[in-house]
Amino acid sequence: MTAGMFHEVTVARRRFLSPGMVRLTFTGKALDHVRATGIADEYLRLFFPDDVTGETVLPIISADGRWQTPEGKPPVRCSTYTVRRFDSRRREMDIDFVVHAGGLASEWAQTAEPGHSIVINNPRGLYQPSPDLRWQLLMADATGLPALARLLEQKRDNVFCRVVIEVASDEDKQSLPESANTQITWIYGGNGVTRSRIGEVFALIPLPPGAGHIWVSAEQTAVRAIRKRVKDVLALPAESCKLVAYWIDGDSDRPQAAALNADVVQSLSAAWLEEEVDA
Ligand SMILES: Cc1cc2nc3c(=O)[nH]c(=O)nc-3n(C[C@H](O)[C@H](O)[C@H](O)COP(=O)(O)OP(=O)(O)OC[C@H]3O[C@@H](n4cnc5c(N)ncnc54)[C@H](O)[C@@H]3O)c2cc1C
């Protein structure tokens, strides 16, 4: 199992970071074989046993990297999560799960007990901005919060950073890692409760000149709105953005969230200070 791509790990601890987020700490010798990337938004998959047979049918990886289900077996059920913390020396890995109804992984995480095991694969990272980065705009809903927290932890002090996080309610705010030259704005709604406002908020934020990067991880509709603006209005090069849909909300009739407070709009739409972006 641990030889290459897949690793069976064990739950060591479970704790709620907020009513809407539960952290599992995994342990086990198998973590010695995990090939972490060190990239802040690295993610992996959790593979679940089949409901009927109890067997975890792992995919076969073909020579060209495609995943195939072994013949005669049901396709494995898996969900994607960010590695919030990996400490190979202590053999510990944290993964933070958004609490939501009807989710295979989310519901498993809410009730997982120490000693329960699960199969994971090797992580893969996405966010690799240019080394001469001067500014970055980071936007996420609750699913992107673990990656965003790691991005702040790993950020260089001389990179100026604006952060917008949409969580369901005030209770879902979390304390984030200390990060120099960083302005953080929390907004409320989205996350399967109301329609996300991340797309609307993105349009309010002016982008400074110079080497910068936009990183967005949120629900698919919000990410699509941003992708469209980036391409059609801002005409930014693809390599200056990492816009990733982390989940799909099947309900397109969510109510609108309450209007943004005027102070929040003002701070979001304020220009970046010249000294922030001067090279
Ligand atoms: C690269 C990457 C990294 C990710 N990192 C994280 C992470 O660290 N933590 C995390 O919690 N999620 C993360 N996600 C999102 C996560 O993969 C999805 O939310 C996934 O659907 C959860 O799996 P599940 O088995 O719980 O639910 P599923 O069985 O996939 O979905 C069941 C139902 O739940 C709904 N649903 C799914 N997610 C949510 C949600 N967040 N809020 C409300 N309803 C939802 C779906 O619309 C569906 O109706 C990440 C996704 C990607 C692509």
Ligand as a Chemical Component Dictionary entry (heavy atoms), coordinates in Angstrom:
data_LIG
# 
_chem_comp.id                   LIG 
_chem_comp.type                 NON-POLYMER 
_chem_comp.pdbx_formal_charge   0 
_chem_comp.three_letter_code    LIG 
# 
loop_
_chem_comp_atom.comp_id 
_chem_comp_atom.atom_id 
_chem_comp_atom.alt_atom_id 
_chem_comp_atom.type_symbol 
_chem_comp_atom.charge 
_chem_comp_atom.model_Cartn_x 
_chem_comp_atom.model_Cartn_y 
_chem_comp_atom.model_Cartn_z 
_chem_comp_atom.pdbx_ordinal 
LIG C1  C1  C 0 -7.504  21.379 -4.909 1  
LIG C2  C2  C 0 -8.659  21.292 -3.919 2  
LIG C3  C3  C 0 -8.432  21.445 -2.546 3  
LIG C4  C4  C 0 -9.495  21.376 -1.647 4  
LIG N1  N1  N 0 -9.244  21.529 -0.310 5  
LIG C5  C5  C 0 -10.258 21.439 0.589  6  
LIG C6  C6  C 0 -10.014 21.520 2.009  7  
LIG O1  O1  O 0 -8.875  21.614 2.467  8  
LIG N2  N2  N 0 -11.087 21.461 2.832  9  
LIG C7  C7  C 0 -12.371 21.307 2.364  10 
LIG O2  O2  O 0 -13.307 21.248 3.176  11 
LIG N3  N3  N 0 -12.621 21.218 1.044  12 
LIG C8  C8  C 0 -11.604 21.251 0.153  13 
LIG N4  N4  N 0 -11.868 21.136 -1.182 14 
LIG C9  C9  C 0 -13.255 21.013 -1.620 15 
LIG C10 C10 C 0 -13.782 19.585 -1.474 16 
LIG O3  O3  O 0 -13.037 18.726 -2.343 17 
LIG C11 C11 C 0 -15.265 19.557 -1.889 18 
LIG O4  O4  O 0 -16.026 20.370 -1.028 19 
LIG C12 C12 C 0 -15.799 18.151 -1.917 20 
LIG O5  O5  O 0 -17.008 18.130 -2.609 21 
LIG C13 C13 C 0 -16.026 17.622 -0.501 22 
LIG O6  O6  O 0 -16.219 16.242 -0.608 23 
LIG P1  P1  P 0 -17.379 15.474 0.145  24 
LIG O7  O7  O 0 -17.075 14.033 -0.075 25 
LIG O8  O8  O 0 -17.524 15.973 1.551  26 
LIG O9  O9  O 0 -18.706 15.920 -0.612 27 
LIG P2  P2  P 0 -19.259 15.359 -2.024 28 
LIG O10 O10 O 0 -19.690 13.939 -1.825 29 
LIG O11 O11 O 0 -18.259 15.673 -3.086 30 
LIG O12 O12 O 0 -20.535 16.306 -2.280 31 
LIG C14 C14 C 0 -21.792 16.028 -1.685 32 
LIG C15 C15 C 0 -22.676 17.269 -1.691 33 
LIG O13 O13 O 0 -22.091 18.251 -0.845 34 
LIG C16 C16 C 0 -22.067 19.507 -1.497 35 
LIG N5  N5  N 0 -20.840 20.212 -1.065 36 
LIG C17 C17 C 0 -19.573 19.883 -1.388 37 
LIG N6  N6  N 0 -18.710 20.734 -0.803 38 
LIG C18 C18 C 0 -19.474 21.625 -0.110 39 
LIG C19 C19 C 0 -19.160 22.741 0.712  40 
LIG N7  N7  N 0 -17.897 23.118 0.934  41 
LIG N8  N8  N 0 -20.176 23.438 1.278  42 
LIG C20 C20 C 0 -21.458 23.067 1.080  43 
LIG N9  N9  N 0 -21.822 22.006 0.308  44 
LIG C21 C21 C 0 -20.838 21.299 -0.267 45 
LIG C22 C22 C 0 -22.011 19.182 -2.983 46 
LIG O14 O14 O 0 -22.590 20.230 -3.730 47 
LIG C23 C23 C 0 -22.833 17.918 -3.068 48 
LIG O15 O15 O 0 -24.203 18.244 -3.205 49 
LIG C24 C24 C 0 -10.821 21.165 -2.113 50 
LIG C25 C25 C 0 -11.040 20.992 -3.487 51 
LIG C26 C26 C 0 -9.982  21.068 -4.373 52 
LIG C27 C27 C 0 -10.256 20.886 -5.868 53 
# 
loop_
_chem_comp_bond.comp_id 
_chem_comp_bond.atom_id_1 
_chem_comp_bond.atom_id_2 
_chem_comp_bond.value_order 
_chem_comp_bond.pdbx_ordinal 
LIG C1  C2  SING 1  
LIG C2  C3  SING 2  
LIG C2  C26 DOUB 3  
LIG C3  C4  DOUB 4  
LIG C4  N1  SING 5  
LIG C4  C24 SING 6  
LIG N1  C5  DOUB 7  
LIG C5  C6  SING 8  
LIG C5  C8  SING 9  
LIG C6  O1  DOUB 10 
LIG C6  N2  SING 11 
LIG N2  C7  SING 12 
LIG C7  O2  DOUB 13 
LIG C7  N3  SING 14 
LIG N3  C8  DOUB 15 
LIG C8  N4  SING 16 
LIG N4  C9  SING 17 
LIG N4  C24 SING 18 
LIG C9  C10 SING 19 
LIG C10 O3  SING 20 
LIG C10 C11 SING 21 
LIG C11 O4  SING 22 
LIG C11 C12 SING 23 
LIG C12 O5  SING 24 
LIG C12 C13 SING 25 
LIG C13 O6  SING 26 
LIG O6  P1  SING 27 
LIG P1  O7  DOUB 28 
LIG P1  O8  SING 29 
LIG P1  O9  SING 30 
LIG O9  P2  SING 31 
LIG P2  O10 DOUB 32 
LIG P2  O11 SING 33 
LIG P2  O12 SING 34 
LIG O12 C14 SING 35 
LIG C14 C15 SING 36 
LIG C15 O13 SING 37 
LIG C15 C23 SING 38 
LIG O13 C16 SING 39 
LIG C16 N5  SING 40 
LIG C16 C22 SING 41 
LIG N5  C17 SING 42 
LIG N5  C21 SING 43 
LIG C17 N6  DOUB 44 
LIG N6  C18 SING 45 
LIG C18 C19 SING 46 
LIG C18 C21 DOUB 47 
LIG C19 N7  SING 48 
LIG C19 N8  DOUB 49 
LIG N8  C20 SING 50 
LIG C20 N9  DOUB 51 
LIG N9  C21 SING 52 
LIG C22 O14 SING 53 
LIG C22 C23 SING 54 
LIG C23 O15 SING 55 
LIG C24 C25 DOUB 56 
LIG C25 C26 SING 57 
LIG C26 C27 SING 58 
# 
